[in-house]
Amino acid sequence: MLLRVLNVSKRFRGGYVLEGINLELGKERLAILGAHNSGKSVLLNIMAGICKPTQGKVEIDEGELRKKVAYVPQVPLFDPLLTVKEIVSYVDGLSYLDKVELDRNKRVKDLTLGERKRLSLAISLPFYPSFLLVDEMDQENVDFFSRFISKFKGGVILAHYNTKVTNLCKKVIILSHGKVTYSGRKKGLKYKVIRTNRNVEKRFPDLYVTVAGEVCEVWERSDQRKVEDELDKEGVKYQVIQVEEDEVFLRFYA
């Protein structure tokens, strides 16, 4: 089964928050990264069938979109006076409470944010969803969702504001101001900095180069050696520094 986002745009009064988004999700783990207000939550709302796009559409091979997609929002909203048991009873979901590790007698007002997120998941499970969308992986639930995802048979999207969720995913999409700025394997976010006292700014025009005083830094993907090989041929001394994925994300794609 496939979930397809076809040329989706969303416009609010202030302008577009999403523009021309295309993606296809099968039985894979996908991380959607983006700074705050990048459009992540709006995209997940559209994919879950909660709101409609201004342009484009979301398709699923079979079944009803809102039943086949389990959506865990950034801040789930429930009646604070109801108990967990009362909420899941609406969808005949009592048998799933152990799976999401919730106390059935607890009231919503006494739940942590992480517990409310797991309650959102619980009310989707009776429909046997084929896709799981999680908006912001809170620290409380990292271990839980890691275990749950490892057993989940369908496609998964984890949306977050930094790269910590990429350990659970093979593919990454980065959103910036409503547009896709990166789409590919997570290894494409692995970079190194080659630091040298020789000014090589004009030598590598296709790479990101910074110069500060007598120090020149060239950014190159970790799986490439163009810069090092050329500097080795000329006997130029340099230092190689591995860069954190978050720094790469913020520098190039956010």
C-alpha positions as CSV (number, residue, x, y, z in Angstrom):
1,M,0.0,0.0,0.0
2,L,1.2,3.5,-0.8
3,L,0.3,6.9,0.6
4,R,1.0,9.7,-2.0
5,V,1.2,13.4,-1.7
6,L,0.7,15.0,-5.1
7,N,1.7,18.6,-5.7
8,V,0.2,19.7,-2.4
9,S,0.1,23.4,-1.4
10,K,-1.6,25.1,1.5
11,R,-2.4,28.8,1.7
12,F,-3.6,30.7,4.7
13,R,-4.4,34.4,4.9
14,G,-0.8,35.4,5.3
15,G,0.4,33.3,2.3
16,Y,1.6,29.8,1.4
17,V,2.8,27.6,4.2
18,L,3.3,24.6,1.8
19,E,4.2,24.8,-1.9
20,G,4.3,22.0,-4.4
21,I,5.0,19.1,-2.0
22,N,5.3,15.6,-3.5
23,L,6.2,12.5,-1.6
24,E,5.4,8.8,-1.6
25,L,5.4,6.6,1.4
26,G,5.3,2.8,1.4
27,K,6.6,0.5,4.1
28,E,9.5,2.7,5.0
29,R,10.6,5.0,7.8
30,L,10.8,8.6,6.8
31,A,12.0,11.6,8.8
32,I,10.6,15.0,8.0
33,L,12.9,17.7,9.5
34,G,12.2,21.4,9.7
35,A,12.6,24.4,11.9
36,H,9.5,25.8,13.7
37,N,6.9,27.2,11.1
38,S,8.5,25.2,8.3
39,G,5.2,23.5,7.5
40,K,5.7,20.1,9.0
41,S,2.5,20.0,11.1
42,V,0.4,21.4,8.3
43,L,1.7,18.7,6.0
44,L,1.0,15.9,8.5
45,N,-2.5,17.3,9.1
46,I,-3.2,17.1,5.4
47,M,-1.7,13.6,5.1
48,A,-3.9,12.4,7.9
49,G,-7.0,13.8,6.2
50,I,-7.7,16.4,9.0
51,C,-7.4,19.4,6.8
52,K,-7.7,19.9,3.0
53,P,-4.9,21.3,0.8
54,T,-5.5,24.5,-1.2
55,Q,-4.0,22.7,-4.2
56,G,-3.1,19.1,-4.9
57,K,-4.3,16.0,-3.2
58,V,-3.4,13.0,-1.0
59,E,-4.1,9.5,-2.2
60,I,-4.1,6.1,-0.6
61,D,-4.3,2.8,-2.5
62,E,-7.3,1.4,-0.6
63,G,-9.4,2.3,2.4
64,E,-10.4,5.6,4.0
65,L,-7.5,8.0,4.6
66,R,-8.5,9.0,8.2
67,K,-8.8,5.3,9.2
68,K,-5.6,4.0,7.5
69,V,-3.4,6.8,8.9
70,A,-2.6,6.8,12.7
71,Y,-1.8,10.4,13.5
72,V,-0.1,11.5,16.7
73,P,-0.2,15.4,16.7
74,Q,2.3,17.7,18.4
75,V,-0.2,18.6,21.1
76,P,-3.2,16.2,21.3
77,L,-6.5,17.7,22.5
78,F,-9.0,15.7,24.6
79,D,-11.7,16.6,27.1
80,P,-9.6,17.0,30.3
81,L,-12.3,15.5,32.5
82,L,-12.7,12.2,30.7
83,T,-10.7,9.1,31.6
84,V,-8.5,7.2,29.2
85,K,-11.0,4.3,29.3
86,E,-13.9,6.6,28.4
87,I,-12.1,8.0,25.4
88,V,-10.9,4.8,23.9
89,S,-14.4,3.2,24.4
90,Y,-15.7,5.4,21.6
91,V,-13.6,3.3,19.2
92,D,-13.7,0.0,21.0
93,G,-10.1,0.4,21.9
94,L,-9.8,-0.9,25.5
95,S,-7.8,-3.9,24.4
96,Y,-5.0,-1.6,23.0
97,L,-4.3,0.3,26.2
98,D,-1.6,-2.1,27.4
99,K,0.1,-1.8,24.0
100,V,0.4,2.0,24.5
101,E,1.3,1.6,28.2
102,L,-1.6,3.7,29.6
103,D,-3.6,3.5,32.8
104,R,-7.2,3.3,31.8
105,N,-8.5,5.0,34.9
106,K,-6.4,8.2,34.6
107,R,-8.1,11.4,33.6
108,V,-6.8,13.4,30.6
109,K,-5.9,16.4,32.8
110,D,-3.5,14.2,34.8
111,L,-1.7,12.8,31.7
112,T,1.7,14.0,30.6
113,L,2.2,15.2,27.0
114,G,3.8,11.9,26.2
115,E,0.9,10.0,27.6
116,R,-1.6,12.1,25.6
117,K,0.4,11.3,22.4
118,R,0.1,7.6,23.2
119,L,-3.6,8.0,23.7
120,S,-3.8,9.5,20.2
121,L,-2.2,6.4,18.9
122,A,-4.5,4.1,20.9
123,I,-7.7,5.5,19.3
124,S,-6.3,4.8,15.8
125,L,-5.2,1.2,16.4
126,P,-8.7,-0.4,16.3
127,F,-8.8,0.6,12.6
128,Y,-5.6,-1.3,11.8
129,P,-3.7,1.6,10.3
130,S,-1.2,1.1,7.5
131,F,0.7,4.4,8.2
132,L,1.9,6.1,11.3
133,L,2.6,9.9,11.4
134,V,4.2,11.3,14.6
135,D,4.5,15.1,14.9
136,E,7.5,15.9,17.2
137,M,9.1,13.0,19.0
138,D,9.0,14.1,22.6
139,Q,11.8,12.9,24.8
140,E,9.4,10.9,27.1
141,N,8.3,8.7,24.2
142,V,11.6,8.1,22.3
143,D,12.0,4.6,23.8
144,F,8.3,3.7,23.4
145,F,8.0,4.7,19.8
146,S,11.3,3.1,19.0
147,R,9.9,-0.2,20.2
148,F,6.5,0.3,18.6
149,I,7.9,1.3,15.2
150,S,10.2,-1.8,15.2
151,K,7.1,-4.0,15.2
152,F,4.8,-1.8,13.1
153,K,4.4,-3.3,9.6
154,G,3.4,-0.2,7.7
155,G,5.0,3.1,6.7
156,V,6.2,5.7,9.3
157,I,6.8,9.4,9.2
158,L,8.5,11.1,12.1
159,A,8.5,14.9,12.0
160,H,10.9,16.8,14.1
161,Y,12.8,20.1,14.4
162,N,16.3,18.4,14.6
163,T,18.0,15.3,13.4
164,K,17.6,13.0,16.4
165,V,14.8,11.0,14.8
166,T,17.0,10.1,11.8
167,N,18.4,7.2,13.8
168,L,15.0,5.5,13.3
169,C,14.7,6.4,9.6
170,K,16.6,5.7,6.4
171,K,15.2,8.5,4.3
172,V,15.0,12.2,5.2
173,I,13.0,15.1,3.8
174,I,13.8,18.7,5.0
175,L,11.2,21.4,4.8
176,S,12.1,25.1,4.9
177,H,9.4,27.8,4.6
178,G,7.0,25.3,3.1
179,K,9.3,23.9,0.4
180,V,11.4,20.7,0.2
181,T,15.1,21.7,0.4
182,Y,16.5,18.1,0.8
183,S,15.2,14.7,-0.1
184,G,17.3,11.6,0.1
185,R,19.1,9.1,2.3
186,K,20.3,10.3,5.7
187,K,23.9,9.7,4.8
188,G,23.6,12.8,2.5
189,L,23.5,14.8,5.7
190,K,26.9,13.6,6.8
191,Y,29.6,16.2,6.2
192,K,33.1,17.0,7.2
193,V,35.1,20.3,7.3
194,I,38.6,20.4,5.9
195,R,40.4,23.2,7.7
196,T,43.7,24.6,6.3
197,N,45.8,27.7,6.5
198,R,45.9,27.9,2.7
199,N,43.2,30.0,1.1
200,V,41.5,27.6,-1.3
201,E,38.2,29.6,-1.7
202,K,38.5,29.9,-5.5
203,R,39.7,26.3,-5.9
204,F,36.4,24.7,-4.9
205,P,33.6,27.0,-6.1
206,D,31.0,24.2,-6.0
207,L,31.5,23.6,-2.3
208,Y,30.7,25.7,0.7
209,V,33.9,27.5,1.8
210,T,34.4,30.0,4.6
211,V,37.4,32.1,5.4
212,A,38.2,33.6,8.8
213,G,41.5,35.4,9.0
214,E,44.2,32.9,7.9
215,V,41.9,29.9,8.3
216,C,39.9,28.4,5.4
217,E,37.2,25.8,5.9
218,V,35.8,23.7,3.1
219,W,32.6,21.7,3.7
220,E,32.4,18.4,1.8
221,R,30.2,15.3,2.1
222,S,31.8,12.6,4.3
223,D,31.7,10.0,1.5
224,Q,33.7,12.2,-0.9
225,R,37.5,13.0,-1.0
226,K,37.9,15.6,-3.7
227,V,39.3,18.3,-1.4
228,E,41.6,16.0,0.5
229,D,43.0,14.3,-2.6
230,E,43.8,17.7,-4.2
231,L,45.5,19.0,-1.0
232,D,47.4,15.8,-0.6
233,K,48.8,16.1,-4.2
234,E,50.1,19.6,-3.4
235,G,51.4,18.7,0.1
236,V,49.1,21.1,1.8
237,K,48.5,20.4,5.5
238,Y,44.9,20.3,6.7
239,Q,42.7,19.0,9.5
240,V,39.5,17.0,9.0
241,I,36.6,17.7,11.4
242,Q,33.4,15.6,11.3
243,V,30.3,17.8,11.5
244,E,27.1,17.0,13.5
245,E,24.0,16.4,11.3
246,D,22.1,19.2,13.1
247,E,24.8,21.7,12.1
248,V,24.6,20.5,8.5
249,F,20.8,20.8,8.6
250,L,20.8,24.3,10.0
251,R,23.6,25.6,7.7
252,F,22.3,24.2,4.3
253,Y,18.7,23.3,4.5
254,A,16.7,25.0,7.3
